[in-house]
Amino acid sequence: MSITSGDLIWPTRTNGSAFGTSGHRGSSLRGTFNEAHVLAITQAICDYRRSQNITGPLYMGKDTHALSAPAQHTAMEVLAANNVETLIQPDDGVTPTPVISRAIIVHNHGRKAGLADGIVVTPSHNPPEDGGFKYNPTNGGPADTDVTRWVQDRANELLREKNVGVKRLPFATANKAATTHAEDFILPYVNDLRNVVDMKAIRAAGLKLGVDPLGGAALPYWEPINSIYRLNITVVNPKLDPQFAFMTVDHDGQIRMDCSSPYAMASLVSLKDRYRVAFANDPDSDRYGIVTPSAGLMNPNHYLAVAIGYLLTHRPHWPSSVIVGKTVVSSGIIDRVVSKLGRQLCEVPVGFKWFASGLFDGSLCFGGEESAGASFLRWDGTVWTTDKDGLIMDLLAAEITAVTDKDPGEHFHDLTAEFGMPYYSRIDAVATPEQKASLAKLTPEAVKESKLAGDLITAKLTRAPGNSAAIGGLKVVTASGWFCGPSLRHRRHLQDLCRELSGGRSSAPHPGGSPDDCHRCFGGGAGGVK
């Protein structure tokens, strides 16, 4: 999705920026995230709520990026002017994405009217100068395409009219409005964790745990978690700094709070032998990074496989009919783990929005994506969150270690002994909107080769097997590996992929530019690649 500044011609890419799964990201330095954008998007959300008769409260959170607090204040001005009941953390506090998702679900439970929705102001793990704005509708998950398209179109209409249709109050008035409420989100979330993770087992094992919030919104949550559940968690980095100057830089010298990057996670990885398990989250805490003495920083796919295998054998109240969800570009070792346990796998396109409905109704017990995001059901098989929750994935790593006396890295080693070592690589390349559109239109006939890395090609997919939704590209599958990305019409693409996979690289680094300027190619294989 795209959105432009108010006085610019629609819809040229050079003056626009792009929506992700459920919202807008950009940089004030590039003119792609500014007050005009926030005003227009917030008014568009208000208009969408009216069109859908959403009359309940709007839960609003934000992370610790420098632009997040000003953007939240601007949004509050519009929400108050539109008489939207808005709930925020007291004292201008921060709130993680999964906390907002859970709050929406808890409020809406058993209701047919007065439903709640939410906004989270965050650009995720992006650099300090970036801003972001996400909308979560009444199911608590990332907004689906029909919702984001509606909001996009209305926001662009407002921008083209220089926001004359935006209702707005001064911030001092909005902050004291009868519709603006400060409500603690921390303790309700923390107290509820016992219903999704075995906190008693973690306490009983006396594990020495470490956490680095990476200067994000999870920081205020760890002390209450420690106190309420009497755990031994050390916050190794308690700093809050909108410049994120404490971060080790990513591969290209940029600062990114990416908890799946070995470069960004170097400080915590250096402490791996001090803790039985250590973990980190990105600024809005919807992603995880797991560090163990046995494996260091785990590849997100590796931890997904371990977590799924453990949960399917340690949640007796989950119905045997529940399904495991993964994205089409997640590692094939997940397929093998699920198959061994006799469970059904649902493979969907990239984007956590595809898991939201299944998690919401309990038909999906776990949803996980390759970019270190996942959530799962409560002990009783009902919904916890419909957005990614990095905190429960952290605590699950501790539960796995406490219950089995093996850390997740050791469990993954056991999986490789049974299924072989999986290889997974991601290659990012700059692509224009026109090129990306062409890639999205690829057909199986574009693949001229009959083999991939020496194995016969068994499937050529442009739609996800789990829900038949378009994957925005082409996935080529063999019995022991796969490739997802652009056309394989040139043999060099296959050769490059095989060279990447044969090197055993677990993931490719992010490029220096915006993710909206990139096209991503993924590949994976198991048991070695010839």
DRENSE-983551 format. One line per 4 residues: number of its first residue (from 1); for each residue x, y, z of C-alpha. Coordinates in nm, 4 decimals. Example, Ala and Ser with C-alpha at 12.3 -4.5 7.8 and 13.67 -1.06 7.14 Angstrom:
BEGIN
1 = 1.2300:-0.4500:0.7800  1.3670:-0.1060:0.7140
END
This chain:
BEGIN
1 = 0.0000:0.0000:0.0000  0.1218:0.3500:-0.0713  0.0545:0.6926:0.0700  0.1854:1.0314:-0.0344
5 = 0.2406:1.3677:0.1243  -0.0549:1.6057:0.1048  0.0659:1.8429:-0.1672  0.2191:1.5775:-0.3920
9 = 0.0886:1.4154:-0.7073  -0.0557:1.0703:-0.6487  0.0805:0.8026:-0.6735  0.4464:0.8402:-0.7787
13 = 0.6812:0.6219:-0.5766  0.9477:0.8879:-0.5361  0.7260:1.1015:-0.3155  0.5411:0.8200:-0.1417
17 = 0.6093:0.5500:0.1113  0.4675:0.2037:0.1627  0.2311:0.0286:0.3983  0.3428:-0.3017:0.5439
21 = 0.1138:-0.5700:0.6825  -0.1094:-0.3349:0.8757  0.0242:0.0189:0.8657  0.2521:0.2930:0.7441
25 = 0.6287:0.3218:0.7928  0.8666:0.5915:0.6853  1.1195:0.8509:0.7934  1.0707:1.2168:0.8726
29 = 1.4135:1.2785:0.7213  1.2846:1.1500:0.3864  0.9441:1.3135:0.4184  0.7690:0.9771:0.4335
33 = 0.6554:0.9887:0.7974  0.5395:1.3269:0.9154  0.2525:1.5016:1.0886  0.0451:1.5166:0.7700
37 = 0.0624:1.1380:0.7356  -0.0374:1.0773:1.0972  -0.3264:1.3234:1.0778  -0.4629:1.1705:0.7585
41 = -0.4229:0.8070:0.8647  -0.5812:0.8665:1.2052  -0.8777:1.0466:1.0516  -0.9109:0.7666:0.7995
45 = -0.9188:0.5128:1.0852  -1.1899:0.7186:1.2572  -1.3893:0.7206:0.9348  -1.3372:0.3463:0.8921
49 = -1.4614:0.2845:1.2468  -1.7788:0.4757:1.1701  -1.8319:0.2857:0.8465  -1.8051:-0.0452:1.0360
53 = -2.0010:0.0714:1.3427  -1.6998:0.0138:1.5701  -1.8075:0.2067:1.8784  -1.5925:0.0602:2.1564
57 = -1.2624:0.1939:2.2909  -0.9465:0.2257:2.0863  -0.6388:0.0925:2.2654  -0.3263:0.2850:2.1647
61 = 0.0328:0.1857:2.2313  0.3688:0.3104:2.1173  0.7313:0.2062:2.1251  1.0449:0.4016:2.2151
65 = 1.1433:0.5475:1.8774  1.1866:0.9250:1.8858  0.8955:0.9845:1.6476  0.6534:0.7568:1.8339
69 = 0.5537:0.9914:2.1177  0.4933:1.2955:1.8919  0.2970:1.0771:1.6506  0.0858:0.9385:1.9344
73 = 0.0122:1.2917:2.0554  -0.0965:1.3961:1.7058  -0.3176:1.0890:1.6771  -0.4765:1.1675:2.0141
77 = -0.5704:1.5132:1.8860  -0.7627:1.3565:1.5971  -0.9179:1.0753:1.8014  -1.0481:1.3180:2.0646
81 = -1.1903:1.5487:1.7986  -1.3764:1.2486:1.6555  -1.5074:1.1482:2.0004  -1.3249:0.8153:1.9945
85 = -1.2800:0.6683:2.3410  -0.9018:0.6229:2.3586  -0.7045:0.4251:2.6164  -0.3318:0.4883:2.6656
89 = -0.0647:0.3874:2.9167  -0.0371:0.6456:3.2021  0.2485:0.8956:3.2182  0.3134:0.8871:2.8441
93 = 0.4275:0.5277:2.8839  0.5134:0.2764:2.6144  0.3148:-0.0347:2.5260  0.4201:-0.3375:2.3147
97 = 0.2216:-0.4548:2.0143  0.1122:-0.7871:2.1723  -0.0196:-0.6078:2.4799  -0.2540:-0.4024:2.2605
101 = -0.3634:-0.7162:2.0731  -0.4446:-0.8969:2.3978  -0.6293:-0.5950:2.5396  -0.8530:-0.5755:2.2315
105 = -0.9326:-0.9483:2.2519  -1.0054:-0.9401:2.6262  -1.2367:-0.6401:2.5880  -1.4254:-0.7931:2.2947
109 = -1.4690:-1.1383:2.4497  -1.8389:-1.2227:2.4555  -1.9409:-0.8889:2.3028  -2.1364:-0.8302:1.9845
113 = -2.1472:-0.4521:2.0135  -1.9173:-0.1845:2.1479  -1.6143:-0.3667:2.0058  -1.2633:-0.2311:2.0547
117 = -0.9755:-0.1922:1.8116  -0.6263:-0.0437:1.8382  -0.3311:0.1535:1.7086  0.0378:0.0918:1.7768
121 = 0.2850:0.3651:1.6882  0.6029:0.1807:1.5887  0.8345:0.1191:1.2934  0.9329:-0.2161:1.4511
125 = 1.3091:-0.2829:1.4431  1.3810:-0.0083:1.1904  1.6501:0.2590:1.2487  1.6076:0.5341:1.5109
129 = 1.5029:0.8002:1.2594  1.2038:0.5965:1.1374  0.8412:0.6101:1.2420  0.5495:0.3743:1.2003
133 = 0.1749:0.3559:1.2528  -0.0185:0.0263:1.2695  -0.3910:-0.0418:1.2922  -0.5323:-0.3534:1.4576
137 = -0.9061:-0.4093:1.3970  -1.1518:-0.5833:1.6289  -0.9927:-0.9300:1.6071  -0.6750:-0.7820:1.7582
141 = -0.4494:-0.8858:1.4721  -0.2780:-0.6992:1.1891  -0.5282:-0.5338:0.9582  -0.6111:-0.7368:0.6488
145 = -0.5757:-0.6055:0.2958  -0.9353:-0.4893:0.2624  -0.8983:-0.2776:0.5776  -0.5611:-0.1273:0.4915
149 = -0.6799:-0.0493:0.1393  -0.9849:0.1337:0.2785  -0.7696:0.3339:0.5206  -0.5086:0.4024:0.2531
153 = -0.7598:0.5314:0.0020  -0.9307:0.7567:0.2541  -0.5979:0.8863:0.3915  -0.4727:0.9691:0.0430
157 = -0.7991:1.1474:-0.0329  -0.7468:1.3612:0.2782  -0.3835:1.4285:0.1882  -0.4705:1.5381:-0.1630
161 = -0.7119:1.7870:-0.0068  -0.4353:1.9098:0.2268  -0.6078:1.7480:0.5272  -0.8922:1.9983:0.5346
165 = -1.1210:1.7071:0.6237  -0.9232:1.6179:0.9363  -1.0858:1.6943:1.2706  -0.8319:1.8021:1.5325
169 = -0.8100:1.9474:1.8844  -0.5073:2.1014:2.0571  -0.3113:1.8338:2.2412  -0.3720:1.9849:2.5854
173 = -0.7458:1.9683:2.5180  -0.7305:1.6171:2.3689  -0.5247:1.4845:2.6595  -0.7884:1.6035:2.9080
177 = -1.0885:1.5121:2.6954  -1.3627:1.2978:2.8494  -1.2893:1.0347:2.5834  -0.9167:1.0057:2.6665
181 = -0.8337:0.7609:2.9459  -0.5056:0.6526:3.1034  -0.5189:0.2835:3.1906  -0.2421:0.0540:3.3102
185 = -0.1741:-0.2138:3.0479  0.1229:-0.3693:3.2261  -0.0217:-0.5604:3.5209  -0.3221:-0.7124:3.3378
189 = -0.0874:-0.8523:3.0735  0.1744:-0.9727:3.3222  -0.0825:-1.1356:3.5521  -0.2330:-1.3175:3.2545
193 = 0.0985:-1.4700:3.1415  0.0408:-1.7689:3.3712  -0.2419:-1.8726:3.1380  -0.0163:-1.9082:2.8342
197 = 0.3292:-2.0014:2.9715  0.4213:-2.2391:3.2576  0.5582:-1.9733:3.4908  0.5549:-2.2152:3.7871
201 = 0.7933:-2.4489:3.6077  1.0317:-2.1626:3.5297  1.0291:-2.0527:3.8934  1.0727:-2.4076:4.0264
205 = 1.3763:-2.4674:3.8043  1.5481:-2.1571:3.9407  1.6861:-2.0702:3.6003  1.9263:-1.7799:3.5693
209 = 1.7849:-1.5811:3.2781  1.8967:-1.2691:3.0948  1.7015:-1.0248:2.8822  1.7974:-0.7299:2.6659
213 = 1.4893:-0.5251:2.5710  1.7056:-0.3433:2.3121  1.5724:-0.0169:2.4501  1.2177:-0.1123:2.3584
217 = 0.8665:-0.1126:2.4984  0.9140:-0.4428:2.6843  1.1510:-0.2840:2.9383  0.8794:-0.1801:3.1913
221 = 0.7371:-0.5343:3.1833  1.0338:-0.7373:3.3064  1.0463:-0.6076:3.6642  0.6775:-0.6926:3.7257
225 = 0.7299:-1.0334:3.5612  1.0244:-1.0959:3.7933  0.8364:-0.9763:4.0986  0.4989:-1.1432:4.0426
229 = 0.6389:-1.4818:3.9394  0.9532:-1.4690:4.1565  1.1879:-1.5396:3.8684  1.5600:-1.4768:3.8310
233 = 1.5692:-1.2559:3.5208  1.8469:-0.9992:3.4849  1.7817:-0.7032:3.2569  2.1305:-0.6781:3.1104
237 = 2.0593:-0.3487:2.9351  1.8095:-0.1168:3.1080  1.8818:0.1823:2.8828  1.6103:0.3829:2.7100
241 = 1.7603:0.6090:2.4464  1.5709:0.7272:2.1363  1.9041:0.7361:1.9537  1.9642:0.3694:2.0469
245 = 2.3308:0.4651:2.0797  2.3984:0.1583:2.2946  2.3284:-0.0754:2.0009  2.6014:-0.2592:1.8157
249 = 2.5583:-0.1672:1.4501  2.4196:-0.3988:1.1862  2.6278:-0.5449:0.9041  2.6147:-0.2209:0.7036
253 = 2.6887:0.0199:0.9872  2.3221:0.1090:1.0401  2.1533:0.0925:1.3790  1.8668:-0.1561:1.3771
257 = 1.7071:-0.3117:1.6819  1.6791:-0.6438:1.5012  1.6778:-0.9227:1.7578  1.7391:-1.1836:1.4865
261 = 2.0581:-1.0159:1.3613  2.3876:-1.1483:1.5021  2.5326:-0.8001:1.4513  2.2623:-0.6187:1.6462
265 = 2.2591:-0.8925:1.9094  2.6363:-0.9056:1.9584  2.6252:-0.7610:2.3113  2.3799:-1.0209:2.4400
269 = 2.5497:-1.3053:2.2545  2.8744:-1.2149:2.4313  2.6958:-1.2931:2.7608  2.5545:-1.6288:2.6503
273 = 2.7549:-1.8367:2.8975  2.6332:-1.6343:3.1963  2.2706:-1.7423:3.1599  2.0837:-2.0671:3.1105
277 = 1.8809:-1.8843:2.8459  1.8842:-1.5209:2.7348  1.6491:-1.3365:2.5035  1.5698:-1.0019:2.3447
281 = 1.2897:-0.8235:2.1621  1.2610:-0.5445:1.9093  1.1229:-0.2009:2.0149  0.7540:-0.2972:1.9917
285 = 0.8271:-0.6448:2.1313  0.6521:-0.8489:1.8649  0.9723:-1.0317:1.7655  1.2105:-1.2517:1.9594
289 = 1.5787:-1.3357:1.9728  1.6829:-1.6474:2.1675  2.0411:-1.6915:2.2926  2.1627:-2.0136:2.4512
293 = 2.5061:-2.1369:2.5684  2.4812:-2.4285:2.3253  2.3868:-2.2363:2.0110  2.4475:-1.8661:2.0672
297 = 2.1835:-1.6650:1.8798  1.9372:-1.9124:1.7327  1.8151:-1.8742:1.3780  1.4454:-1.7780:1.4062
301 = 1.3443:-2.0800:1.1973  1.5350:-2.3144:1.4257  1.3581:-2.1836:1.7329  1.0207:-2.2031:1.5580
305 = 1.0774:-2.5749:1.4954  1.1763:-2.6349:1.8589  0.8859:-2.4308:1.9971  0.6298:-2.6074:1.7790
309 = 0.7608:-2.9519:1.8688  0.7545:-2.8699:2.2386  0.4093:-2.7084:2.2433  0.2455:-2.9934:2.0527
313 = 0.3668:-3.2358:2.3187  0.3182:-3.0178:2.6293  -0.0269:-2.8621:2.5878  -0.2663:-3.1473:2.6749
317 = -0.5768:-2.9272:2.6647  -0.5225:-2.8240:2.3058  -0.7535:-3.0234:2.0753  -0.5731:-3.2718:1.8513
321 = -0.7431:-3.1063:1.5554  -0.5668:-2.7711:1.5934  -0.3425:-2.6659:1.3065  0.0110:-2.5251:1.2983
325 = 0.0646:-2.2173:1.0811  0.3842:-2.1170:0.9020  0.4704:-1.8875:0.6127  0.5761:-2.0170:0.2723
329 = 0.9314:-1.8939:0.3310  0.9824:-2.0590:0.6705  1.2210:-2.3539:0.6989  1.1136:-2.7005:0.5848
333 = 1.2279:-2.8521:0.9129  0.9026:-2.7198:1.0588  0.7115:-2.9375:0.8103  0.9067:-3.2421:0.9262
337 = 0.8455:-3.1741:1.2953  0.4722:-3.1247:1.2430  0.4445:-3.4311:1.0203  0.6229:-3.6532:1.2719
341 = 0.3727:-3.5514:1.5396  0.0800:-3.6290:1.3117  -0.0508:-3.2741:1.3015  -0.1763:-3.0615:1.0140
345 = 0.0298:-2.7754:0.8744  -0.1143:-2.4630:0.7131  0.1300:-2.2747:0.4900  0.0319:-1.9150:0.4112
349 = 0.1896:-1.6121:0.2396  0.4276:-1.3842:0.4271  0.2464:-1.1651:0.6794  0.1113:-1.2397:1.0259
353 = -0.2347:-1.1207:0.9218  -0.2889:-1.4634:0.7648  -0.2763:-1.6255:1.1099  -0.5075:-1.3824:1.2894
357 = -0.8446:-1.5465:1.2168  -0.7204:-1.8969:1.3028  -0.5625:-1.7861:1.6284  -0.8758:-1.5885:1.7093
361 = -1.1133:-1.8853:1.6778  -0.8655:-2.1394:1.8187  -0.8410:-2.3509:1.5028  -0.4752:-2.2506:1.4715
365 = -0.2672:-2.3361:1.7776  0.0499:-2.1636:1.6590  0.1379:-1.9076:1.3967  0.5015:-1.8373:1.3159
369 = 0.6914:-1.6541:1.0476  1.0515:-1.6606:0.9351  1.1226:-1.3071:1.0590  1.1149:-1.4055:1.4270
373 = 0.7472:-1.3467:1.4969  0.5011:-1.5923:1.6504  0.2122:-1.6400:1.8896  0.0233:-1.9390:2.0279
377 = -0.2892:-2.0305:2.2213  -0.3491:-2.0217:2.5935  -0.3270:-2.3397:2.8004  -0.7002:-2.3990:2.7540
381 = -0.6817:-2.3712:2.3746  -0.8346:-2.0240:2.3472  -0.6860:-1.7138:2.1909  -0.4017:-1.5246:2.3599
385 = -0.3052:-1.2707:2.0944  -0.3656:-1.2486:1.7225  -0.0524:-1.0448:1.6654  0.3059:-1.1542:1.7222
389 = 0.4147:-1.1762:2.0857  0.7890:-1.1734:2.1445  0.7561:-1.1844:2.5232  0.5773:-1.5195:2.5370
393 = 0.8282:-1.6619:2.2886  1.1047:-1.5475:2.5272  0.9349:-1.7049:2.8261  0.8572:-2.0209:2.6308
397 = 1.2318:-2.0675:2.5789  1.2678:-2.0560:2.9568  0.9765:-2.2988:3.0018  1.1282:-2.5454:2.7536
401 = 1.4581:-2.5331:2.9415  1.2924:-2.5665:3.2824  1.0678:-2.8593:3.1886  1.3127:-3.0601:2.9775
405 = 1.6472:-2.9562:3.1297  1.7659:-2.8809:2.7767  1.7831:-2.5349:2.6248  1.6248:-2.4695:2.2830
409 = 1.9660:-2.4876:2.1154  2.0166:-2.8394:2.2480  1.6696:-2.9369:2.1302  1.7476:-2.8072:1.7843
413 = 2.0641:-3.0182:1.7789  1.8447:-3.3203:1.8482  1.6170:-3.2254:1.5589  1.9112:-3.2083:1.3195
417 = 2.0224:-3.5529:1.4286  1.6788:-3.6819:1.3298  1.5939:-3.4734:1.0238  1.9297:-3.3409:0.9024
421 = 2.0697:-2.9890:0.9178  1.8452:-2.7348:0.7434  2.0028:-2.4597:0.5383  1.8219:-2.1344:0.4897
425 = 1.9228:-1.8183:0.3090  1.7596:-1.4868:0.2303  1.8892:-1.2587:-0.0426  1.7624:-0.9003:-0.0631
429 = 1.7916:-0.7034:-0.3846  1.6772:-0.3558:-0.4862  1.3656:-0.3627:-0.7040  1.1477:-0.0902:-0.8523
433 = 0.7691:-0.1013:-0.8052  0.7382:-0.2085:-1.1676  0.9822:-0.4960:-1.1151  0.8039:-0.6054:-0.7995
437 = 0.4728:-0.6001:-0.9842  0.6210:-0.8186:-1.2573  0.7544:-1.0635:-1.0004  0.4100:-1.0860:-0.8421
441 = 0.2698:-1.1952:-1.1793  0.5097:-1.4861:-1.2275  0.3600:-1.8170:-1.3340  0.4933:-2.1725:-1.2931
445 = 0.5739:-2.1695:-1.6646  0.8482:-1.9162:-1.5897  1.0575:-2.1991:-1.4432  1.2403:-2.3726:-1.7267
449 = 1.4672:-2.5900:-1.5140  1.3611:-2.9381:-1.4043  1.5920:-2.9556:-1.1044  1.6819:-2.7407:-0.8065
453 = 2.0199:-2.8040:-0.6406  2.0288:-3.1463:-0.8073  1.6800:-3.2552:-0.6953  1.3757:-3.2907:-0.9184
457 = 1.1309:-3.0040:-0.8868  0.8036:-3.1371:-0.7442  0.5952:-2.8177:-0.7245  0.5848:-2.4654:-0.8633
461 = 0.3592:-2.2483:-0.6495  0.2206:-1.8985:-0.6903  -0.0459:-1.9515:-0.4229  0.0023:-2.0713:-0.0677
465 = -0.1035:-2.4349:-0.0108  -0.2765:-2.3507:0.3185  -0.5241:-2.0871:0.2023  -0.4762:-2.0479:-0.1749
469 = -0.3808:-1.6815:-0.1298  -0.1306:-1.5344:-0.3750  0.2231:-1.5391:-0.2370  0.3380:-1.2425:-0.4466
473 = 0.5997:-1.4448:-0.6302  0.6948:-1.8012:-0.7126  0.7961:-2.0898:-0.4865  0.9791:-2.3881:-0.6337
477 = 0.9815:-2.7060:-0.4240  1.1763:-3.0325:-0.4215  1.1710:-3.3235:-0.1784  1.4543:-3.1711:0.0221
481 = 1.4498:-2.7994:-0.0479  1.2756:-2.4976:-0.1943  1.3267:-2.1550:-0.3429  1.0890:-1.8596:-0.3282
485 = 1.1374:-1.5356:-0.5159  1.1890:-1.4149:-0.8718  1.1922:-1.6035:-1.1970  1.4349:-1.8893:-1.2508
489 = 1.4452:-1.8317:-1.6239  1.8147:-1.7605:-1.5968  2.0267:-2.0486:-1.4742  2.2500:-1.8022:-1.2916
493 = 1.9700:-1.7527:-1.0349  1.9768:-2.1224:-0.9552  2.3538:-2.1259:-0.9379  2.3590:-1.8275:-0.7039
497 = 2.0985:-1.9876:-0.4816  2.2797:-2.3195:-0.4663  2.6029:-2.1402:-0.3814  2.4272:-1.9574:-0.0969
501 = 2.2662:-2.2732:0.0365  2.5791:-2.4834:0.0039  2.7594:-2.2288:0.2170  2.5136:-2.3022:0.4945
505 = 2.4279:-1.9386:0.5608  2.1348:-1.9211:0.7970  2.0130:-1.5835:0.6792  2.1129:-1.3025:0.4520
509 = 2.1747:-0.9552:0.5938  1.9298:-0.6735:0.5469  2.0157:-0.4134:0.2849  2.0797:-0.0574:0.3814
513 = 1.7671:0.0881:0.2207  1.4014:0.0753:0.3023  1.2420:-0.2712:0.2868  0.9894:-0.1223:0.0476
517 = 1.2699:-0.0763:-0.2062  1.3663:-0.4431:-0.1915  1.2581:-0.7771:-0.3255  1.3427:-1.0735:-0.1070
521 = 1.4467:-1.4157:-0.2271  1.4401:-1.7094:0.0126  1.5741:-2.0605:-0.0111  1.5947:-2.3619:0.2143
525 = 1.6992:-2.7239:0.2192  1.7505:-3.0074:0.4630  2.0122:-3.2737:0.5090  2.2730:-3.0855:0.3111
529 = 2.2657:-2.9349:-0.0370  2.4657:-3.0702:-0.3281
END
